[in-house]
Amino acid sequence: MVALWVAARDPRTPLAARVLAALVAGYALSPIDLIPDFIPVLGLVDDIIILPAGIWLVLRLIPPGLMADFRMQANAIVDRPRSTVAAVIIAVAWASAAIAAGWALYSARSI
């Protein structure tokens, strides 16, 4: 996935692949789906089909030699050190939110 991110930002990538990558990313992050998620089974099927198909098509639109270069660039990005402090902050934030939600539910139930 990092290779696709690198490819979408590189000017050597064909315009069609860059536009399609932006559309796939936009669809993945959009709260609006073709079929709403609250519809049983069908709501998730569109995501299961459209996103992998879009990623596959973007990969097919990028020339193989260029994609190999993007994969090498992505491996260089992934090998960078990670921030342990940021991971701890995020974990504490999620744990605090879960505790606050649990406390709110417990308080509401006992009223």
Biopython code that builds the backbone (N, CA, C, O; Angstrom):
import numpy as np
from Bio.PDB.StructureBuilder import StructureBuilder

atoms = [
    (1, "MET", "N", (0.815, -1.193, 0.000)),
    (1, "MET", "CA", (0.000, 0.000, 0.000)),
    (1, "MET", "C", (0.858, 1.256, 0.000)),
    (1, "MET", "O", (0.482, 2.264, -0.598)),
    (2, "VAL", "N", (1.988, 1.204, 0.655)),
    (2, "VAL", "CA", (2.879, 2.361, 0.669)),
    (2, "VAL", "C", (3.390, 2.628, -0.739)),
    (2, "VAL", "O", (3.574, 3.783, -1.124)),
    (3, "ALA", "N", (3.621, 1.560, -1.515)),
    (3, "ALA", "CA", (4.085, 1.730, -2.888)),
    (3, "ALA", "C", (3.045, 2.483, -3.715)),
    (3, "ALA", "O", (3.407, 3.294, -4.567)),
    (4, "LEU", "N", (1.771, 2.227, -3.477)),
    (4, "LEU", "CA", (0.733, 2.964, -4.196)),
    (4, "LEU", "C", (0.727, 4.433, -3.802)),
    (4, "LEU", "O", (0.504, 5.307, -4.640)),
    (5, "TRP", "N", (0.969, 4.699, -2.542)),
    (5, "TRP", "CA", (1.028, 6.080, -2.075)),
    (5, "TRP", "C", (2.194, 6.806, -2.745)),
    (5, "TRP", "O", (2.059, 7.952, -3.173)),
    (6, "VAL", "N", (3.336, 6.127, -2.832)),
    (6, "VAL", "CA", (4.507, 6.705, -3.498)),
    (6, "VAL", "C", (4.197, 6.908, -4.975)),
    (6, "VAL", "O", (4.533, 7.948, -5.541)),
    (7, "ALA", "N", (3.561, 5.926, -5.601)),
    (7, "ALA", "CA", (3.260, 6.000, -7.034)),
    (7, "ALA", "C", (2.293, 7.131, -7.351)),
    (7, "ALA", "O", (2.455, 7.817, -8.361)),
    (8, "ALA", "N", (1.302, 7.332, -6.513)),
    (8, "ALA", "CA", (0.297, 8.353, -6.775)),
    (8, "ALA", "C", (0.886, 9.757, -6.712)),
    (8, "ALA", "O", (0.342, 10.680, -7.318)),
    (9, "ARG", "N", (1.965, 9.928, -6.004)),
    (9, "ARG", "CA", (2.568, 11.249, -5.852)),
    (9, "ARG", "C", (3.701, 11.509, -6.835)),
    (9, "ARG", "O", (4.193, 12.635, -6.925)),
    (10, "ASP", "N", (4.120, 10.494, -7.565)),
    (10, "ASP", "CA", (5.255, 10.629, -8.474)),
    (10, "ASP", "C", (4.794, 11.132, -9.844)),
    (10, "ASP", "O", (3.830, 10.604, -10.398)),
    (11, "PRO", "N", (5.471, 12.149, -10.399)),
    (11, "PRO", "CA", (5.051, 12.679, -11.702)),
    (11, "PRO", "C", (5.281, 11.704, -12.863)),
    (11, "PRO", "O", (4.711, 11.893, -13.938)),
    (12, "ARG", "N", (6.102, 10.669, -12.671)),
    (12, "ARG", "CA", (6.326, 9.684, -13.733)),
    (12, "ARG", "C", (5.155, 8.719, -13.887)),
    (12, "ARG", "O", (5.047, 8.030, -14.902)),
    (13, "THR", "N", (4.286, 8.667, -12.897)),
    (13, "THR", "CA", (3.124, 7.785, -12.951)),
    (13, "THR", "C", (2.139, 8.309, -13.989)),
    (13, "THR", "O", (1.874, 9.510, -14.035)),
    (14, "PRO", "N", (1.595, 7.428, -14.822)),
    (14, "PRO", "CA", (0.602, 7.879, -15.801)),
    (14, "PRO", "C", (-0.571, 8.589, -15.124)),
    (14, "PRO", "O", (-0.994, 8.223, -14.027)),
    (15, "LEU", "N", (-1.081, 9.606, -15.803)),
    (15, "LEU", "CA", (-2.161, 10.418, -15.233)),
    (15, "LEU", "C", (-3.384, 9.573, -14.884)),
    (15, "LEU", "O", (-4.007, 9.794, -13.845)),
    (16, "ALA", "N", (-3.732, 8.618, -15.726)),
    (16, "ALA", "CA", (-4.905, 7.774, -15.456)),
    (16, "ALA", "C", (-4.734, 7.013, -14.147)),
    (16, "ALA", "O", (-5.685, 6.891, -13.374)),
    (17, "ALA", "N", (-3.541, 6.502, -13.890)),
    (17, "ALA", "CA", (-3.288, 5.763, -12.648)),
    (17, "ALA", "C", (-3.357, 6.699, -11.447)),
    (17, "ALA", "O", (-3.888, 6.325, -10.401)),
    (18, "ARG", "N", (-2.829, 7.904, -11.585)),
    (18, "ARG", "CA", (-2.861, 8.855, -10.472)),
    (18, "ARG", "C", (-4.294, 9.271, -10.141)),
    (18, "ARG", "O", (-4.669, 9.353, -8.971)),
    (19, "VAL", "N", (-5.085, 9.532, -11.174)),
    (19, "VAL", "CA", (-6.477, 9.933, -10.954)),
    (19, "VAL", "C", (-7.259, 8.784, -10.325)),
    (19, "VAL", "O", (-8.012, 8.986, -9.373)),
    (20, "LEU", "N", (-7.076, 7.574, -10.863)),
    (20, "LEU", "CA", (-7.791, 6.420, -10.308)),
    (20, "LEU", "C", (-7.363, 6.141, -8.871)),
    (20, "LEU", "O", (-8.199, 5.789, -8.039)),
    (21, "ALA", "N", (-6.073, 6.291, -8.564)),
    (21, "ALA", "CA", (-5.603, 6.093, -7.187)),
    (21, "ALA", "C", (-6.257, 7.104, -6.245)),
    (21, "ALA", "O", (-6.631, 6.760, -5.123)),
    (22, "ALA", "N", (-6.394, 8.347, -6.701)),
    (22, "ALA", "CA", (-7.053, 9.364, -5.875)),
    (22, "ALA", "C", (-8.526, 9.031, -5.676)),
    (22, "ALA", "O", (-9.066, 9.217, -4.586)),
    (23, "LEU", "N", (-9.178, 8.538, -6.729)),
    (23, "LEU", "CA", (-10.592, 8.170, -6.608)),
    (23, "LEU", "C", (-10.788, 6.983, -5.663)),
    (23, "LEU", "O", (-11.720, 6.977, -4.859)),
    (24, "VAL", "N", (-9.924, 5.994, -5.756)),
    (24, "VAL", "CA", (-10.026, 4.824, -4.875)),
    (24, "VAL", "C", (-9.790, 5.243, -3.427)),
    (24, "VAL", "O", (-10.520, 4.822, -2.529)),
    (25, "ALA", "N", (-8.771, 6.072, -3.200)),
    (25, "ALA", "CA", (-8.503, 6.545, -1.840)),
    (25, "ALA", "C", (-9.675, 7.384, -1.322)),
    (25, "ALA", "O", (-10.069, 7.260, -0.163)),
    (26, "GLY", "N", (-10.222, 8.229, -2.180)),
    (26, "GLY", "CA", (-11.371, 9.042, -1.783)),
    (26, "GLY", "C", (-12.575, 8.190, -1.439)),
    (26, "GLY", "O", (-13.285, 8.473, -0.474)),
    (27, "TYR", "N", (-12.812, 7.147, -2.222)),
    (27, "TYR", "CA", (-13.932, 6.245, -1.935)),
    (27, "TYR", "C", (-13.705, 5.505, -0.621)),
    (27, "TYR", "O", (-14.633, 5.329, 0.168)),
    (28, "ALA", "N", (-12.466, 5.071, -0.391)),
    (28, "ALA", "CA", (-12.161, 4.334, 0.838)),
    (28, "ALA", "C", (-12.354, 5.210, 2.072)),
    (28, "ALA", "O", (-12.794, 4.725, 3.114)),
    (29, "LEU", "N", (-12.031, 6.483, 1.962)),
    (29, "LEU", "CA", (-12.115, 7.380, 3.117)),
    (29, "LEU", "C", (-13.466, 8.095, 3.235)),
    (29, "LEU", "O", (-13.765, 8.700, 4.264)),
    (30, "SER", "N", (-14.266, 8.022, 2.188)),
    (30, "SER", "CA", (-15.544, 8.727, 2.172)),
    (30, "SER", "C", (-16.572, 8.029, 3.063)),
    (30, "SER", "O", (-16.643, 6.801, 3.094)),
    (31, "PRO", "N", (-17.357, 8.812, 3.777)),
    (31, "PRO", "CA", (-18.431, 8.203, 4.570)),
    (31, "PRO", "C", (-19.623, 7.790, 3.693)),
    (31, "PRO", "O", (-20.540, 7.122, 4.172)),
    (32, "ILE", "N", (-19.611, 8.179, 2.428)),
    (32, "ILE", "CA", (-20.697, 7.852, 1.514)),
    (32, "ILE", "C", (-20.301, 6.640, 0.680)),
    (32, "ILE", "O", (-19.247, 6.646, 0.044)),
    (33, "ASP", "N", (-21.129, 5.604, 0.676)),
    (33, "ASP", "CA", (-20.892, 4.381, -0.089)),
    (33, "ASP", "C", (-21.953, 4.256, -1.168)),
    (33, "ASP", "O", (-23.005, 4.891, -1.104)),
    (34, "LEU", "N", (-21.657, 3.422, -2.165)),
    (34, "LEU", "CA", (-22.672, 3.138, -3.184)),
    (34, "LEU", "C", (-23.869, 2.448, -2.551)),
    (34, "LEU", "O", (-25.017, 2.776, -2.853)),
    (35, "ILE", "N", (-23.596, 1.494, -1.673)),
    (35, "ILE", "CA", (-24.645, 0.809, -0.921)),
    (35, "ILE", "C", (-24.359, 1.084, 0.559)),
    (35, "ILE", "O", (-23.287, 0.730, 1.049)),
    (36, "PRO", "N", (-25.295, 1.706, 1.276)),
    (36, "PRO", "CA", (-25.033, 2.049, 2.682)),
    (36, "PRO", "C", (-24.669, 0.811, 3.510)),
    (36, "PRO", "O", (-25.192, -0.279, 3.283)),
    (37, "ASP", "N", (-23.766, 1.004, 4.468)),
    (37, "ASP", "CA", (-23.263, -0.103, 5.280)),
    (37, "ASP", "C", (-24.321, -0.722, 6.191)),
    (37, "ASP", "O", (-24.160, -1.863, 6.624)),
    (38, "PHE", "N", (-25.393, 0.000, 6.489)),
    (38, "PHE", "CA", (-26.395, -0.567, 7.397)),
    (38, "PHE", "C", (-27.270, -1.625, 6.727)),
    (38, "PHE", "O", (-28.021, -2.326, 7.405)),
    (39, "ILE", "N", (-27.178, -1.747, 5.397)),
    (39, "ILE", "CA", (-27.904, -2.812, 4.704)),
    (39, "ILE", "C", (-27.115, -4.104, 4.893)),
    (39, "ILE", "O", (-25.956, -4.182, 4.486)),
    (40, "PRO", "N", (-27.727, -5.118, 5.503)),
    (40, "PRO", "CA", (-26.980, -6.343, 5.805)),
    (40, "PRO", "C", (-26.329, -6.943, 4.557)),
    (40, "PRO", "O", (-26.933, -6.977, 3.485)),
    (41, "VAL", "N", (-25.147, -7.393, 4.706)),
    (41, "VAL", "CA", (-24.305, -8.068, 3.718)),
    (41, "VAL", "C", (-23.958, -7.161, 2.537)),
    (41, "VAL", "O", (-22.778, -6.930, 2.274)),
    (42, "LEU", "N", (-24.951, -6.646, 1.825)),
    (42, "LEU", "CA", (-24.679, -5.831, 0.640)),
    (42, "LEU", "C", (-23.912, -4.557, 0.960)),
    (42, "LEU", "O", (-23.135, -4.082, 0.133)),
    (43, "GLY", "N", (-24.116, -4.004, 2.134)),
    (43, "GLY", "CA", (-23.439, -2.778, 2.519)),
    (43, "GLY", "C", (-21.929, -2.924, 2.590)),
    (43, "GLY", "O", (-21.199, -1.966, 2.332)),
    (44, "LEU", "N", (-21.461, -4.099, 2.933)),
    (44, "LEU", "CA", (-20.017, -4.332, 3.012)),
    (44, "LEU", "C", (-19.464, -4.940, 1.735)),
    (44, "LEU", "O", (-18.268, -4.831, 1.463)),
    (45, "VAL", "N", (-20.313, -5.574, 0.954)),
    (45, "VAL", "CA", (-19.855, -6.219, -0.274)),
    (45, "VAL", "C", (-19.298, -5.196, -1.251)),
    (45, "VAL", "O", (-18.312, -5.475, -1.933)),
    (46, "ASP", "N", (-19.913, -4.004, -1.335)),
    (46, "ASP", "CA", (-19.396, -3.017, -2.281)),
    (46, "ASP", "C", (-17.968, -2.616, -1.925)),
    (46, "ASP", "O", (-17.140, -2.428, -2.816)),
    (47, "ASP", "N", (-17.674, -2.482, -0.639)),
    (47, "ASP", "CA", (-16.300, -2.164, -0.231)),
    (47, "ASP", "C", (-15.350, -3.321, -0.527)),
    (47, "ASP", "O", (-14.212, -3.103, -0.941)),
    (48, "ILE", "N", (-15.808, -4.529, -0.319)),
    (48, "ILE", "CA", (-14.972, -5.705, -0.535)),
    (48, "ILE", "C", (-14.650, -5.887, -2.016)),
    (48, "ILE", "O", (-13.603, -6.436, -2.359)),
    (49, "ILE", "N", (-15.534, -5.436, -2.889)),
    (49, "ILE", "CA", (-15.309, -5.590, -4.326)),
    (49, "ILE", "C", (-14.636, -4.361, -4.936)),
    (49, "ILE", "O", (-13.655, -4.502, -5.667)),
    (50, "ILE", "N", (-15.136, -3.176, -4.656)),
    (50, "ILE", "CA", (-14.663, -1.964, -5.322)),
    (50, "ILE", "C", (-13.228, -1.607, -4.935)),
    (50, "ILE", "O", (-12.424, -1.286, -5.810)),
    (51, "LEU", "N", (-12.892, -1.655, -3.659)),
    (51, "LEU", "CA", (-11.548, -1.245, -3.247)),
    (51, "LEU", "C", (-10.449, -2.150, -3.792)),
    (51, "LEU", "O", (-9.492, -1.636, -4.373)),
    (52, "PRO", "N", (-10.534, -3.466, -3.637)),
    (52, "PRO", "CA", (-9.484, -4.305, -4.234)),
    (52, "PRO", "C", (-9.431, -4.191, -5.763)),
    (52, "PRO", "O", (-8.351, -4.217, -6.353)),
    (53, "ALA", "N", (-10.600, -4.067, -6.401)),
    (53, "ALA", "CA", (-10.621, -3.932, -7.859)),
    (53, "ALA", "C", (-9.961, -2.627, -8.287)),
    (53, "ALA", "O", (-9.230, -2.594, -9.277)),
    (54, "GLY", "N", (-10.214, -1.563, -7.552)),
    (54, "GLY", "CA", (-9.581, -0.277, -7.865)),
    (54, "GLY", "C", (-8.080, -0.321, -7.670)),
    (54, "GLY", "O", (-7.331, 0.195, -8.499)),
    (55, "ILE", "N", (-7.632, -0.931, -6.585)),
    (55, "ILE", "CA", (-6.185, -1.051, -6.333)),
    (55, "ILE", "C", (-5.540, -1.908, -7.410)),
    (55, "ILE", "O", (-4.462, -1.576, -7.904)),
    (56, "TRP", "N", (-6.193, -3.016, -7.782)),
    (56, "TRP", "CA", (-5.660, -3.889, -8.829)),
    (56, "TRP", "C", (-5.530, -3.126, -10.150)),
    (56, "TRP", "O", (-4.527, -3.254, -10.852)),
    (57, "LEU", "N", (-6.555, -2.331, -10.480)),
    (57, "LEU", "CA", (-6.520, -1.587, -11.729)),
    (57, "LEU", "C", (-5.418, -0.525, -11.722)),
    (57, "LEU", "O", (-4.740, -0.331, -12.730)),
    (58, "VAL", "N", (-5.240, 0.152, -10.605)),
    (58, "VAL", "CA", (-4.155, 1.133, -10.500)),
    (58, "VAL", "C", (-2.809, 0.443, -10.704)),
    (58, "VAL", "O", (-1.948, 0.960, -11.415)),
    (59, "LEU", "N", (-2.626, -0.716, -10.086)),
    (59, "LEU", "CA", (-1.371, -1.452, -10.250)),
    (59, "LEU", "C", (-1.152, -1.865, -11.706)),
    (59, "LEU", "O", (-0.017, -1.865, -12.184)),
    (60, "ARG", "N", (-2.217, -2.211, -12.405)),
    (60, "ARG", "CA", (-2.095, -2.614, -13.816)),
    (60, "ARG", "C", (-1.774, -1.423, -14.712)),
    (60, "ARG", "O", (-1.156, -1.596, -15.763)),
    (61, "LEU", "N", (-2.183, -0.216, -14.318)),
    (61, "LEU", "CA", (-1.936, 0.974, -15.129)),
    (61, "LEU", "C", (-0.513, 1.513, -14.989)),
    (61, "LEU", "O", (-0.065, 2.304, -15.818)),
    (62, "ILE", "N", (0.195, 1.090, -13.948)),
    (62, "ILE", "CA", (1.568, 1.555, -13.720)),
    (62, "ILE", "C", (2.522, 0.574, -14.390)),
    (62, "ILE", "O", (2.429, -0.630, -14.149)),
    (63, "PRO", "N", (3.447, 1.065, -15.234)),
    (63, "PRO", "CA", (4.403, 0.169, -15.889)),
    (63, "PRO", "C", (5.215, -0.625, -14.859)),
    (63, "PRO", "O", (5.565, -0.090, -13.807)),
    (64, "PRO", "N", (5.518, -1.908, -15.154)),
    (64, "PRO", "CA", (6.209, -2.777, -14.184)),
    (64, "PRO", "C", (7.554, -2.223, -13.694)),
    (64, "PRO", "O", (7.862, -2.318, -12.506)),
    (65, "GLY", "N", (8.349, -1.652, -14.588)),
    (65, "GLY", "CA", (9.639, -1.101, -14.166)),
    (65, "GLY", "C", (9.483, 0.050, -13.190)),
    (65, "GLY", "O", (10.235, 0.169, -12.222)),
    (66, "LEU", "N", (8.513, 0.883, -13.451)),
    (66, "LEU", "CA", (8.233, 2.010, -12.568)),
    (66, "LEU", "C", (7.701, 1.521, -11.226)),
    (66, "LEU", "O", (8.057, 2.065, -10.180)),
    (67, "MET", "N", (6.851, 0.499, -11.250)),
    (67, "MET", "CA", (6.310, -0.056, -10.002)),
    (67, "MET", "C", (7.417, -0.665, -9.160)),
    (67, "MET", "O", (7.385, -0.563, -7.934)),
    (68, "ALA", "N", (8.409, -1.307, -9.805)),
    (68, "ALA", "CA", (9.539, -1.860, -9.055)),
    (68, "ALA", "C", (10.306, -0.750, -8.353)),
    (68, "ALA", "O", (10.744, -0.919, -7.215)),
    (69, "ASP", "N", (10.471, 0.383, -9.023)),
    (69, "ASP", "CA", (11.140, 1.528, -8.409)),
    (69, "ASP", "C", (10.339, 2.055, -7.224)),
    (69, "ASP", "O", (10.906, 2.400, -6.188)),
    (70, "PHE", "N", (9.013, 2.115, -7.381)),
    (70, "PHE", "CA", (8.160, 2.585, -6.286)),
    (70, "PHE", "C", (8.216, 1.641, -5.088)),
    (70, "PHE", "O", (8.190, 2.084, -3.940)),
    (71, "ARG", "N", (8.291, 0.347, -5.359)),
    (71, "ARG", "CA", (8.387, -0.610, -4.250)),
    (71, "ARG", "C", (9.695, -0.435, -3.484)),
    (71, "ARG", "O", (9.719, -0.552, -2.259)),
    (72, "MET", "N", (10.786, -0.155, -4.207)),
    (72, "MET", "CA", (12.064, 0.094, -3.520)),
    (72, "MET", "C", (11.975, 1.360, -2.674)),
    (72, "MET", "O", (12.480, 1.390, -1.552)),
    (73, "GLN", "N", (11.334, 2.410, -3.204)),
    (73, "GLN", "CA", (11.156, 3.646, -2.432)),
    (73, "GLN", "C", (10.277, 3.401, -1.205)),
    (73, "GLN", "O", (10.543, 3.933, -0.127)),
    (74, "ALA", "N", (9.235, 2.597, -1.375)),
    (74, "ALA", "CA", (8.343, 2.292, -0.250)),
    (74, "ALA", "C", (9.079, 1.511, 0.827)),
    (74, "ALA", "O", (8.876, 1.759, 2.016)),
    (75, "ASN", "N", (9.930, 0.572, 0.430)),
    (75, "ASN", "CA", (10.706, -0.182, 1.423)),
    (75, "ASN", "C", (11.634, 0.736, 2.193)),
    (75, "ASN", "O", (11.861, 0.525, 3.385)),
    (76, "ALA", "N", (12.170, 1.743, 1.538)),
    (76, "ALA", "CA", (13.033, 2.705, 2.233)),
    (76, "ALA", "C", (12.232, 3.517, 3.241)),
    (76, "ALA", "O", (12.738, 3.852, 4.311)),
    (77, "ILE", "N", (10.990, 3.832, 2.908)),
    (77, "ILE", "CA", (10.138, 4.593, 3.831)),
    (77, "ILE", "C", (9.754, 3.727, 5.024)),
    (77, "ILE", "O", (9.782, 4.196, 6.161)),
    (78, "VAL", "N", (9.396, 2.475, 4.780)),
    (78, "VAL", "CA", (8.949, 1.576, 5.838)),
    (78, "VAL", "C", (10.079, 1.260, 6.806)),
    (78, "VAL", "O", (9.824, 1.021, 7.986)),
    (79, "ASP", "N", (11.305, 1.252, 6.341)),
    (79, "ASP", "CA", (12.435, 0.904, 7.196)),
    (79, "ASP", "C", (12.861, 2.031, 8.132)),
    (79, "ASP", "O", (13.772, 1.850, 8.940)),
    (80, "ARG", "N", (12.216, 3.189, 8.033)),
    (80, "ARG", "CA", (12.577, 4.290, 8.924)),
    (80, "ARG", "C", (12.163, 3.969, 10.354)),
    (80, "ARG", "O", (11.245, 3.177, 10.565)),
    (81, "PRO", "N", (12.829, 4.576, 11.346)),
    (81, "PRO", "CA", (12.437, 4.351, 12.743)),
    (81, "PRO", "C", (11.029, 4.893, 13.000)),
    (81, "PRO", "O", (10.588, 5.857, 12.374)),
    (82, "ARG", "N", (10.361, 4.263, 13.913)),
    (82, "ARG", "CA", (9.008, 4.675, 14.266)),
    (82, "ARG", "C", (9.020, 5.382, 15.620)),
    (82, "ARG", "O", (9.929, 5.195, 16.429)),
    (83, "SER", "N", (8.011, 6.182, 15.841)),
    (83, "SER", "CA", (7.932, 6.944, 17.070)),
    (83, "SER", "C", (7.196, 6.148, 18.142)),
    (83, "SER", "O", (5.984, 5.953, 18.054)),
    (84, "THR", "N", (7.915, 5.699, 19.133)),
    (84, "THR", "CA", (7.318, 4.978, 20.242)),
    (84, "THR", "C", (6.473, 5.921, 21.092)),
    (84, "THR", "O", (5.434, 5.524, 21.621)),
    (85, "VAL", "N", (6.912, 7.155, 21.221)),
    (85, "VAL", "CA", (6.171, 8.139, 22.012)),
    (85, "VAL", "C", (4.784, 8.370, 21.396)),
    (85, "VAL", "O", (3.783, 8.409, 22.111)),
    (86, "ALA", "N", (4.732, 8.520, 20.079)),
    (86, "ALA", "CA", (3.443, 8.726, 19.416)),
    (86, "ALA", "C", (2.540, 7.506, 19.601)),
    (86, "ALA", "O", (1.338, 7.659, 19.819)),
    (87, "ALA", "N", (3.100, 6.305, 19.517)),
    (87, "ALA", "CA", (2.314, 5.088, 19.710)),
    (87, "ALA", "C", (1.743, 5.036, 21.125)),
    (87, "ALA", "O", (0.589, 4.650, 21.311)),
    (88, "VAL", "N", (2.527, 5.413, 22.105)),
    (88, "VAL", "CA", (2.053, 5.412, 23.494)),
    (88, "VAL", "C", (0.954, 6.455, 23.679)),
    (88, "VAL", "O", (-0.045, 6.188, 24.347)),
    (89, "ILE", "N", (1.127, 7.635, 23.097)),
    (89, "ILE", "CA", (0.114, 8.691, 23.215)),
    (89, "ILE", "C", (-1.207, 8.227, 22.609)),
    (89, "ILE", "O", (-2.269, 8.430, 23.199)),
    (90, "ILE", "N", (-1.143, 7.606, 21.435)),
    (90, "ILE", "CA", (-2.363, 7.120, 20.783)),
    (90, "ILE", "C", (-3.009, 6.011, 21.612)),
    (90, "ILE", "O", (-4.230, 5.995, 21.768)),
    (91, "ALA", "N", (-2.214, 5.091, 22.142)),
    (91, "ALA", "CA", (-2.755, 4.009, 22.958)),
    (91, "ALA", "C", (-3.414, 4.554, 24.220)),
    (91, "ALA", "O", (-4.482, 4.084, 24.614)),
    (92, "VAL", "N", (-2.794, 5.531, 24.851)),
    (92, "VAL", "CA", (-3.367, 6.139, 26.058)),
    (92, "VAL", "C", (-4.661, 6.869, 25.710)),
    (92, "VAL", "O", (-5.627, 6.808, 26.471)),
    (93, "ALA", "N", (-4.691, 7.559, 24.568)),
    (93, "ALA", "CA", (-5.908, 8.270, 24.164)),
    (93, "ALA", "C", (-7.056, 7.288, 23.941)),
    (93, "ALA", "O", (-8.174, 7.537, 24.393)),
    (94, "TRP", "N", (-6.796, 6.171, 23.247)),
    (94, "TRP", "CA", (-7.842, 5.176, 23.016)),
    (94, "TRP", "C", (-8.284, 4.525, 24.324)),
    (94, "TRP", "O", (-9.478, 4.313, 24.536)),
    (95, "ALA", "N", (-7.343, 4.209, 25.195)),
    (95, "ALA", "CA", (-7.693, 3.597, 26.478)),
    (95, "ALA", "C", (-8.517, 4.565, 27.315)),
    (95, "ALA", "O", (-9.484, 4.160, 27.961)),
    (96, "SER", "N", (-8.141, 5.842, 27.308)),
    (96, "SER", "CA", (-8.900, 6.852, 28.055)),
    (96, "SER", "C", (-10.318, 6.983, 27.510)),
    (96, "SER", "O", (-11.277, 7.087, 28.274)),
    (97, "ALA", "N", (-10.444, 6.976, 26.184)),
    (97, "ALA", "CA", (-11.774, 7.069, 25.578)),
    (97, "ALA", "C", (-12.616, 5.853, 25.942)),
    (97, "ALA", "O", (-13.807, 5.990, 26.222)),
    (98, "ALA", "N", (-12.018, 4.670, 25.942)),
    (98, "ALA", "CA", (-12.756, 3.453, 26.292)),
    (98, "ALA", "C", (-13.176, 3.485, 27.761)),
    (98, "ALA", "O", (-14.299, 3.104, 28.092)),
    (99, "ILE", "N", (-12.293, 3.931, 28.630)),
    (99, "ILE", "CA", (-12.625, 4.022, 30.049)),
    (99, "ILE", "C", (-13.726, 5.052, 30.271)),
    (99, "ILE", "O", (-14.655, 4.808, 31.042)),
    (100, "ALA", "N", (-13.632, 6.201, 29.603)),
    (100, "ALA", "CA", (-14.660, 7.235, 29.739)),
    (100, "ALA", "C", (-16.001, 6.734, 29.230)),
    (100, "ALA", "O", (-17.030, 6.994, 29.854)),
    (101, "ALA", "N", (-16.014, 6.020, 28.110)),
    (101, "ALA", "CA", (-17.267, 5.474, 27.579)),
    (101, "ALA", "C", (-17.842, 4.438, 28.530)),
    (101, "ALA", "O", (-19.048, 4.418, 28.776)),
    (102, "GLY", "N", (-16.988, 3.580, 29.066)),
    (102, "GLY", "CA", (-17.454, 2.584, 30.035)),
    (102, "GLY", "C", (-18.003, 3.228, 31.284)),
    (102, "GLY", "O", (-19.038, 2.810, 31.802)),
    (103, "TRP", "N", (-17.318, 4.240, 31.769)),
    (103, "TRP", "CA", (-17.774, 4.952, 32.961)),
    (103, "TRP", "C", (-19.118, 5.624, 32.694)),
    (103, "TRP", "O", (-20.009, 5.587, 33.543)),
    (104, "ALA", "N", (-19.271, 6.239, 31.520)),
    (104, "ALA", "CA", (-20.533, 6.901, 31.169)),
    (104, "ALA", "C", (-21.672, 5.886, 31.085)),
    (104, "ALA", "O", (-22.774, 6.152, 31.564)),
    (105, "LEU", "N", (-21.419, 4.748, 30.489)),
    (105, "LEU", "CA", (-22.436, 3.699, 30.412)),
    (105, "LEU", "C", (-22.799, 3.168, 31.790)),
    (105, "LEU", "O", (-23.973, 2.966, 32.099)),
    (106, "TYR", "N", (-21.781, 2.944, 32.617)),
    (106, "TYR", "CA", (-22.021, 2.457, 33.967)),
    (106, "TYR", "C", (-22.820, 3.484, 34.775)),
    (106, "TYR", "O", (-23.743, 3.121, 35.505)),
    (107, "SER", "N", (-22.469, 4.750, 34.642)),
    (107, "SER", "CA", (-23.180, 5.803, 35.381)),
    (107, "SER", "C", (-24.626, 5.932, 34.907)),
    (107, "SER", "O", (-25.534, 6.110, 35.719)),
    (108, "ALA", "N", (-24.836, 5.842, 33.600)),
    (108, "ALA", "CA", (-26.182, 5.957, 33.055)),
    (108, "ALA", "C", (-27.048, 4.770, 33.468)),
    (108, "ALA", "O", (-28.255, 4.915, 33.664)),
    (109, "ARG", "N", (-26.445, 3.624, 33.596)),
    (109, "ARG", "CA", (-27.199, 2.424, 33.977)),
    (109, "ARG", "C", (-27.613, 2.466, 35.451)),
    (109, "ARG", "O", (-28.687, 1.987, 35.814)),
    (110, "SER", "N", (-26.767, 3.035, 36.279)),
    (110, "SER", "CA", (-27.056, 3.027, 37.708)),
    (110, "SER", "C", (-27.976, 4.162, 38.149)),
    (110, "SER", "O", (-28.346, 4.241, 39.320)),
    (111, "ILE", "N", (-28.343, 5.032, 37.226)),
    (111, "ILE", "CA", (-29.233, 6.162, 37.586)),
    (111, "ILE", "C", (-30.643, 5.712, 37.685)),
    (111, "ILE", "O", (-31.528, 6.515, 37.975)),
]
sb = StructureBuilder()
sb.init_structure("model")
sb.init_model(0)
sb.init_chain("A")
sb.init_seg("    ")
for serial, (resi, resn, name, xyz) in enumerate(atoms, 1):
    if name == "N":
        sb.init_residue(resn, " ", resi, " ")
    sb.init_atom(name, np.array(xyz, "f"), 0.0, 1.0, " ", f" {name:<3s}", serial, name[0])
structure = sb.get_structure()
